[in-house]
Amino acid sequence: MSFFGKLANIKQKRPTTPTTLKTTEPPLFIHPKFSSAHLVKGSFKGVVQLPKYVDVNEWLASNTFEFFNLINLFYGIITNFCTMSECSIMNAGPLHEYTWTDTQRKTVKLSAPQYIDYVLSQVQTMLDDERAFPTKSRSEFPRDFGITLRVIYRQLFRVLAHIYWSHYEVLVNLRCEGHLNSLFAHFISFAKEFDLIDKKELVPMSDLIGLYEQQEVIP
């Protein structure tokens, strides 16, 4: 996924118009001018399929590391715009609000930057855990590896969904929409291929997913 290499050098700037979307208007990312922007042309089917002779858990782990790093990078680009005042709740559009479950199993409402910081810290801890993501030779992946992956992909999807709904205009102004669209299509294609996200979780982005499925970008 070296086509994302230039992202690290992108400088943030203020958008020329407010980033808040009117609920009566379709989201900007559905507009054909922007939804059609991609760095990778064609279907992601061949990109996400398990290569021959590659262990499936190794394939899952390596791609998960890559998705985490790229989503973290995109959040870094828009972090100055995702503030407690601008994003006082963690949501993906007007109909989908996310709450956090703390260590006491209590449901807590958080601002988007707080929620995303928790997500990125939690996922980083999981990825650094040798028991969850073994890196040493002959080490076996745990039996609950699939459960761990589903937790990670659910939370990373929510970060992506928030970026799309609340900060897409920032990325359009930076001409990064092609980068984000390709990452999103790759991420969803991979999650579908290995059944890593419940379909109900995908509802906030169903219009874009449906569009890319119709275009056979997402298999």
C-alpha positions as CSV (number, residue, x, y, z in Angstrom):
1,M,0.0,0.0,0.0
2,S,2.9,2.3,-0.8
3,F,0.5,4.6,-2.8
4,F,-0.3,6.2,0.6
5,G,3.4,7.3,1.1
6,K,2.8,11.0,0.5
7,L,0.2,11.4,3.2
8,A,2.8,11.9,5.9
9,N,4.0,15.1,4.3
10,I,0.5,16.7,3.9
11,K,0.1,20.0,5.9
12,Q,-3.1,20.8,7.5
13,K,-5.1,24.0,6.6
14,R,-8.4,25.4,7.5
15,P,-11.3,24.6,5.1
16,T,-12.8,27.5,3.2
17,T,-16.3,26.5,4.4
18,P,-17.6,24.9,7.6
19,T,-17.2,21.1,7.8
20,T,-20.5,20.5,9.6
21,L,-23.0,18.8,7.3
22,K,-26.6,19.8,7.0
23,T,-28.8,16.9,7.8
24,T,-31.1,17.7,4.8
25,E,-28.3,17.4,2.3
26,P,-26.6,14.1,1.2
27,P,-23.1,13.7,2.6
28,L,-20.3,15.1,0.5
29,F,-18.6,11.8,0.1
30,I,-21.5,10.5,-1.9
31,H,-21.1,13.2,-4.6
32,P,-19.8,11.5,-7.8
33,K,-17.1,14.1,-8.2
34,F,-15.5,12.9,-4.9
35,S,-16.7,9.3,-4.5
36,S,-15.1,8.5,-7.8
37,A,-11.6,9.6,-6.7
38,H,-9.4,6.6,-6.1
39,L,-5.7,5.8,-6.2
40,V,-6.4,2.2,-7.1
41,K,-8.5,1.5,-10.1
42,G,-10.7,-1.6,-10.3
43,S,-11.7,-4.2,-7.8
44,F,-10.0,-4.9,-4.5
45,K,-10.9,-8.6,-4.8
46,G,-7.5,-9.8,-5.8
47,V,-5.8,-7.5,-3.2
48,V,-7.6,-8.9,-0.2
49,Q,-7.7,-12.6,-1.1
50,L,-5.4,-14.9,0.9
51,P,-2.2,-15.4,-1.2
52,K,-1.1,-18.9,-1.9
53,Y,1.1,-20.5,0.8
54,V,0.5,-17.6,3.3
55,D,-0.8,-18.5,6.7
56,V,-4.3,-16.9,7.1
57,N,-3.6,-15.5,10.6
58,E,-0.3,-14.0,9.4
59,W,-2.2,-12.4,6.5
60,L,-4.9,-11.1,8.9
61,A,-2.3,-9.7,11.3
62,S,-0.2,-8.0,8.8
63,N,-3.1,-6.3,7.1
64,T,-4.5,-5.2,10.5
65,F,-1.2,-3.5,11.4
66,E,-1.3,-1.7,8.0
67,F,-4.9,-0.6,8.4
68,F,-4.3,0.7,11.9
69,N,-1.3,2.7,10.8
70,L,-3.1,4.3,7.9
71,I,-6.3,5.2,9.8
72,N,-4.1,6.6,12.5
73,L,-2.4,8.7,9.9
74,F,-5.6,10.0,8.5
75,Y,-6.8,10.9,12.0
76,G,-3.5,12.8,12.4
77,I,-4.4,14.9,9.4
78,I,-7.8,16.0,10.7
79,T,-7.0,16.1,14.4
80,N,-6.9,19.9,14.6
81,F,-10.5,19.9,13.4
82,C,-11.8,17.1,15.5
83,T,-12.0,19.0,18.8
84,M,-14.2,18.6,21.9
85,S,-16.1,21.8,20.9
86,E,-16.6,20.9,17.2
87,C,-17.2,17.1,17.8
88,S,-18.8,17.0,21.2
89,I,-20.2,13.6,20.6
90,M,-18.7,10.6,18.8
91,N,-21.0,10.0,15.8
92,A,-21.2,9.0,12.1
93,G,-23.8,11.4,10.8
94,P,-27.0,12.5,12.5
95,L,-28.4,9.1,13.1
96,H,-25.5,7.1,14.6
97,E,-23.9,7.9,17.9
98,Y,-21.3,5.8,19.5
99,T,-20.7,5.3,23.3
100,W,-17.7,3.9,25.1
101,T,-17.8,1.0,27.5
102,D,-15.3,1.6,30.4
103,T,-13.5,-0.9,32.5
104,Q,-16.5,-1.1,34.9
105,R,-18.7,-2.0,31.9
106,K,-20.5,1.3,32.1
107,T,-21.6,3.0,29.0
108,V,-20.1,6.5,28.7
109,K,-20.7,9.3,26.2
110,L,-17.5,10.8,25.0
111,S,-16.5,13.5,22.5
112,A,-15.1,12.2,19.2
113,P,-11.5,13.1,20.0
114,Q,-11.7,11.4,23.4
115,Y,-13.4,8.3,21.9
116,I,-10.9,8.1,19.0
117,D,-7.9,8.5,21.4
118,Y,-9.3,5.6,23.5
119,V,-9.8,3.5,20.3
120,L,-6.3,4.1,19.0
121,S,-4.7,3.5,22.4
122,Q,-6.7,0.3,22.9
123,V,-5.8,-1.1,19.5
124,Q,-2.2,-0.1,19.8
125,T,-2.1,-2.0,23.1
126,M,-3.6,-5.1,21.4
127,L,-1.2,-5.0,18.5
128,D,1.8,-4.7,20.9
129,D,0.6,-7.7,23.0
130,E,2.8,-10.6,22.0
131,R,0.1,-13.0,23.2
132,A,-2.6,-11.5,20.9
133,F,-0.3,-10.8,17.9
134,P,2.7,-13.1,18.2
135,T,5.7,-12.0,16.2
136,K,8.2,-14.7,17.2
137,S,8.8,-17.7,15.0
138,R,6.8,-20.8,15.8
139,S,4.5,-18.8,18.1
140,E,0.9,-19.7,17.6
141,F,-2.0,-17.3,17.4
142,P,-4.5,-17.5,20.3
143,R,-7.8,-19.3,19.9
144,D,-9.7,-16.0,20.4
145,F,-7.7,-14.2,17.7
146,G,-10.9,-13.8,15.6
147,I,-12.7,-12.2,18.5
148,T,-9.8,-9.7,19.0
149,L,-9.9,-8.9,15.3
150,R,-13.6,-8.2,15.3
151,V,-13.2,-5.8,18.2
152,I,-10.4,-3.9,16.3
153,Y,-12.2,-3.7,13.0
154,R,-15.5,-2.5,14.6
155,Q,-13.7,0.3,16.3
156,L,-11.5,1.2,13.3
157,F,-14.6,1.3,11.1
158,R,-16.2,3.8,13.6
159,V,-13.1,6.1,13.3
160,L,-13.3,6.0,9.5
161,A,-17.1,6.6,9.5
162,H,-16.6,9.7,11.8
163,I,-13.9,11.0,9.5
164,Y,-16.2,10.6,6.5
165,W,-19.2,12.2,8.1
166,S,-17.5,15.0,10.0
167,H,-14.2,15.8,8.3
168,Y,-14.4,14.8,4.7
169,E,-14.4,18.3,3.5
170,V,-11.0,18.9,5.2
171,L,-9.6,16.0,3.2
172,V,-11.2,17.2,0.0
173,N,-9.6,20.6,0.5
174,L,-6.3,18.8,0.9
175,R,-7.0,16.7,-2.2
176,C,-6.8,13.5,-0.1
177,E,-10.2,12.1,-0.9
178,G,-8.7,9.6,-3.3
179,H,-6.4,8.3,-0.6
180,L,-9.3,7.9,1.9
181,N,-11.6,6.3,-0.6
182,S,-9.0,3.7,-1.6
183,L,-8.3,3.0,2.0
184,F,-12.0,2.7,2.8
185,A,-12.7,0.4,-0.1
186,H,-9.7,-1.8,0.8
187,F,-10.6,-1.9,4.5
188,I,-14.3,-2.9,3.8
189,S,-13.3,-5.4,1.1
190,F,-10.9,-7.1,3.5
191,A,-13.4,-7.0,6.4
192,K,-16.0,-8.6,4.1
193,E,-13.6,-11.3,2.8
194,F,-12.8,-12.5,6.3
195,D,-16.1,-11.6,8.0
196,L,-14.6,-9.1,10.5
197,I,-17.4,-6.6,10.8
198,D,-21.1,-7.2,11.6
199,K,-23.3,-5.9,8.8
200,K,-25.3,-3.8,11.2
201,E,-22.1,-1.8,12.0
202,L,-21.8,-0.8,8.4
203,V,-25.1,1.0,8.2
204,P,-23.7,4.6,8.6
205,M,-21.6,4.1,5.5
206,S,-24.1,1.9,3.6
207,D,-24.6,4.4,0.8
208,L,-20.9,4.6,-0.1
209,I,-20.4,0.8,0.4
210,G,-23.4,0.1,-1.9
211,L,-22.1,2.5,-4.5
212,Y,-18.7,0.8,-4.5
213,E,-20.3,-2.6,-4.6
214,Q,-22.3,-1.6,-7.6
215,Q,-19.2,-0.3,-9.3
216,E,-17.4,-3.6,-8.3
217,V,-14.7,-1.7,-6.4
218,I,-15.7,-3.6,-3.3
219,P,-16.4,-7.3,-4.2
